Amino acid sequence: MKKYILTLAVCIFANLSAQRVCGTDQKMNDFFAKNPDALAKKQDLRNYLTSKNNTAKLPQTVVTIPVVVHVLHKANDPSQNISDAQIASQIAVLNADFRKLNADFNTVVPTAFQPFAADMEMVFCLATKKSDGSPTNGIERKQVPSNFNFANNYYQSSGLLAWDPTKYLNIWVGDMPSPYLGWAYLPDAAGFPMDGLAIGHNYFGTTGTATYPYNGGRTATHEIGHYFGFLHPWGEDGSLCGTLDNDDGCADTPAIDDPHGGGNIFPDNTNTCVWSANGAMFMNFMDYVTDSEMALFTNDQKIIKSNTLAGPRASLLNSNACTFLSVNEVEKANSINIFPNPTTQYISIASPLVNINEIEIFNAEGRMVKKATIKNETDKIDVRDFIPGVYYVRTYKDKDFIKSMKFFKK
């Protein structure tokens, strides 16, 4: 009997330790604790990302995101120096998953949920140019000491510094500490030194050191979802149905109060906040099921992606790290956008195709109330002292007027 109980306990522990765990919520909590100014602006940005009323349009339908992979391998484990082929396998998975071209879509996603699935209209490429224009294969490698603390130091000089995070999606791959498979930083951290995602080498790609049941490349798919603003279906931190923390901002992902660990059978209402005939969308890429059990993003998640690329991550569109954009002057002007709008704390100017470097803000009476210089989408212009109402922004490139826009201060 004792032997049976011991065996059962071991099996339960093994199952729990093997479950997908994402460190994004913890990392973002740490980020906000260290950056109270970002915390104060968090709700304004969240409202913008989830809004279906934004009119900003991307300059092209399918956008290309330049990626640089930083491989940190410990001296005592050569296998951590993953191959180019393993990295290529991961890029291939991303390009299938984000275009809704994944071969398992029809078999994993129930018919009832298939109409909610979205083509994210994004592709990923390993960077071919560094910031200085010199050629690269988009991969850099570094051997680190056997006692290297990957979780805390991967983006430090003891690890590998990020390439300009406003121009590249940085992915660090290394010895991820248990229980995490990976994590990413939400758009609130755009431009910070750690901006990007970190993943365990044994959860990256589909070959080499990638280990079952997380050898389908879906950890990167999940974490890049966070990078573009997606939350877990149960929201942030809290798991109490009906609370603010329980909302992922997507009406087409049924609300749940806990993650799914895998092995679920459709329809499953175990964790749903409201019982329904279809149950939970546990096969969404942002849940915690195994790689072979997740297969879709939704239309509302696509709205968040589009708002992110029209706002805090717009600068990715003009990095030219993979290809050059060919756009006309009208498209350049149309690409300029104010976010968040409406706002209570700040505004930023997203201008992926025009180098806007100065703005003027006027109140409804036509009086200029603020003038500011800006560098990129991560610059925040403080409007906390503005009285509620309508304001107009004039944007300039080297003193030449480019576009006028308005925003609402609540």
C-alpha positions, 0 to 999 in steps of 0.5 A: 500500500505504501509503495502504491501511495509513493508511486502515485505521489511521484506520478502526480509530482511529475505531471505537475512539474511537466505542466507549462508555466509562463513567467510573464505575469511575474516578470511584469509584476517585477517590472511595474514594481521597479517602474511605478511610472509605467504602472501609472500608465498601464490602464491607459495603454491597456484600454488602447490595445483592446479598443475596437474603435482605433482608426490607425491602419498598418502600412501593409497587410502582412508585416515582417518582424525582424528577429535576433536570437541570442543563444547563451550556452553553459560551459558544462553543457554543449547541447545548450548551444542549439543548432541553426537548424533548431532555430530555423525550425522555430521560425517556421513554426511561428510563420505557420501559427501567426498566419493560421497555416499550422497543419494541426488547425483543423484537427485541434480546433473544434468546428465551433471555435474555428470561425473565431480563428484569425490570420495574424498577418505577421511573418518572422525573419531572422535579421539580415542586417545589424543596426549599423547596416552590416550583414548578419544571420540574426543569430549570436552565441555566447558561452557562459559559466556553468553557474550563470544565472540565466533568469536574471542576467540573460540581457545583461552584459554578462549575457548578451545585450539586446539589439535595439529593441525598438527595431528587433524582436529579441529572443534569448535562449538558454537554461531556463530555471524550473518551473518556467518554460519562458516569458515575455514582456508586454508592450508596457516595457517596449524599449527597455533593455529586457524587452523581448522574450526568454525561452528554455533551449529545450522548449525552442523549435521542433528538433535538437534539444527540444523536449516532448511535450513542448517540442512543437515550438509553441512556447515561442508562439505563446510568448510572442503573443504576450510580446504583442499584448495578449494576456492569458485567457484568465487575465493577469494574476487573479483567477476570480471570475468577474474581476478586472484581473480576470479579463484578457480584453477579448470577448471571443475567448471564453472567460476562465479562472484557471489555466488548462494543463492539457488532456482536455476534451471538448467541450470542457467547462471545468474552468469556465466562468460561465457555463456554455455549450462549447466550454473553454477555448483551451486550445488557444495559444495563450493557454497552458496546454501542451504544444500539440493541443494549442492551435489558434489565435482569435479575431479579438487577439488580432485587434490587440496585435494591430493596435500594438503595431500601430502604437507601442511597437510601430517602430518594428515596421521601419527597422528594415532589418529583413526587407525594405518597405516600399510605400508612398507619401500618403501611406507614410502619413496614414501610418502616424498614430496617437496612442493611447486615445482617449488617455488620462496620463500620457500620449505617444506618437507612433510613426513607423514610416516617418521620422517625426521629431517634434510635436505641438499640442493645442487645446480646443481654443487653438492655444498651444499648451505644450511643445515636445521633441520625440525620438520614437514610440517609447517616448511618453508626453505627460498630459496629466495636468491637462484639463479634460477635453479635446486636444490637437497635435501637430507633428513635424519632421525637421520643422516640416509639418507632416500631420495633424491629429486629435486626442481626448483627455479624460 
